Each structure stands twice: as structure tokens, then as C-alpha cells.
Amino acid sequence: MSTLGIFASAAAAGFSATGGTEVTSGGYKYHTFTSTGNFVVTGTGTVEAIVIAGGGGGGDFGINGAGGGGGGAGGLKYESALSLSTATYTITVGGGGANEAYGTAANGSNSSIGTVSTGIGGGGGGQEGTPGANGGSGGGGQEQGPGTGTSGQGFSGGASNTGNYGGGGGGASAAGGTANGTTNVAGSGGAGSNAYSTWASATSSGDSGYYAGGGGGWLPSATGTVGSGGAGGGGQGGARGVGKGVFIDGTPGDTNTGGGGGGGFSNGTTGGGSGIVIIRYAV
């Protein structure tokens, strides 16, 4: 993954911009977009940005009564020196992917700054007979393999060493955890990134300084350990108590973090979290 440079990019003299929620902190002006909008630039200058796509949905109800893998986090793309000039740039904030009964969950949608920078939506979690999807970060696998992440934006999902147990979705800084039926443990979501904790603090966004955590996986026993969501807004997986009629859904990814949805059981509850776009420059 890209790392934050020692020196931030500075806008050239005469550069100005409007759009999103604006705040000045620590010598920088931040523009935060939690939904689609316009970034209006006057002059020419260089900015930094983090572009975080929507997280993938968690794998859900299967034909044989099993939940699935966690959704992969939305891709986190860092721009260290993005040159912009007078124009109106459409900022697109991707939505989280829906979970899906009887198949791989949906990927999250891309986030972007016009045509100059794009974060790739997180991969959906896998289910019986279907693999985790590829994406910004890959979706966790179940009976089939996990999805792969996008280089520079996220990591692959976790696998499962036995049927029914869901692997964790990949995160921005780590792969999803492997599910282990022998020890009755589902895969946890891969950790998100805290490289931008200063941004999170200045804009009151993220999850305790993190963005883009993967969703945790599901398991078929109420006495086992479900997959926890990765730091950065990933949702926790769920569990099923075999023979007891106990079915526990996962939780969705957190809004505006790009977190992947947790693997669950009942269709409609474990979608990925929406993304976010933040632009900053020295003032």
C-alpha cells in the first residue's frame, strides 16, 4: 500500500477550491465528501487525496443453510500529488455492495475524483459453490476460494479449510483471516489502514483513525468464534447453532468507511459500508 509522505503537497499560490464539508486544521484545508458532489477548482495546484470505495457485501444464505465469507473493504487509493486546474470535478462516493442469497455477494461501487483517480469497490463475500469476488480488497471464501485485492488499494480475502465456515474479507492493510473448521473459528476481516489518522481526526471520519476494514466470516456453530470485522469499519460475521434453530446474522460495514459487510444468514442485513473521498492541501 502507498504510505503517507513526510511532506504534504501544497497548492500553488492562487489556487482555491470549494465543495464537500470544508474544515481547516493543522495548516491544511480538507474537503470531505460522504456522498456524490462537485469539487470546484480555480487556478492550478497540487493536492493530496484519499479515495475510498464502497465495501463488498457479506456472503449470505446458501441452498444448504449456510452463511458465507465476509465482504472485502473498498479500495483505498492515496494520491500524494494530484495536479488539478480550473474545472468542476465530479466526486463520486461509492455505495456498499448488497449481500446475496445463494451466491457471491455484490461488490461495492467505485469512488472517484472525476477521471483522474478511482478507488475500486470491495469484493463480495463468497457462498456455497461460489468464490469470494475480486475487488479493491477481495471477498472472503467459503466452500470456494477467496477473492483477490487490487494492487496498491487492498488485500485478498481469507480462505476456509472446510465447508460452511466463512473466511474474512480483505482490508486496506491486511488479508482476511482464514476460517478453521477444526478449531471452530471463522475468519476475521483484514485490518484497515490507520496511515491517515490525522485526516480522520481533522474531518471526524473513519473508525478510530482507521478506514477500509474487511468483514468477518460466518460459522455454523453458536459455540464457535465468528469473524470479527477488521479495524476500519468492517462488519462482524454471524453464527448458526446447528440443531438448535439459532441463526445469527452478521453486521453491515460502517457507513463512509469502505468497510466490508460481515458474513451472515438472512438475506438483506450484511451489506458493505459506503465509501468516502477526502481532499486536502496546504493553506
PEPE-V788122 format. One record per run of one state. SS is the DSSP state (A for helix, B for strand, O for the rest). FROM is the first residue (numbers start at 1). LEN is the number of residues. If there is no record, write none. Layout:
# PEPE-V788122
((SS	FROM	LEN) (SS	FROM	LEN))
This chain:
# PEPE-V788122
((O	1	9) (B	10	1) (O	11	5) (B	16	3) (O	19	2) (B	21	5) (O	26	2) (B	28	6) (O	34	3) (B	37	6) (O	43	2) (B	45	8) (O	53	6) (B	59	1) (O	60	16) (B	76	9) (O	85	2) (B	87	6) (O	93	7) (B	100	1) (O	101	10) (B	111	3) (O	114	3) (B	117	3) (O	120	7) (B	127	1) (O	128	2) (B	130	1) (O	131	29) (B	160	1) (O	161	18) (B	179	2) (O	181	4) (B	185	1) (O	186	7) (B	193	1) (O	194	3) (A	197	7) (O	204	3) (B	207	1) (O	208	2) (B	210	2) (O	212	7) (B	219	1) (O	220	5) (B	225	1) (O	226	13) (B	239	3) (O	242	4) (B	246	2) (O	248	28) (B	276	7) (O	283	1))
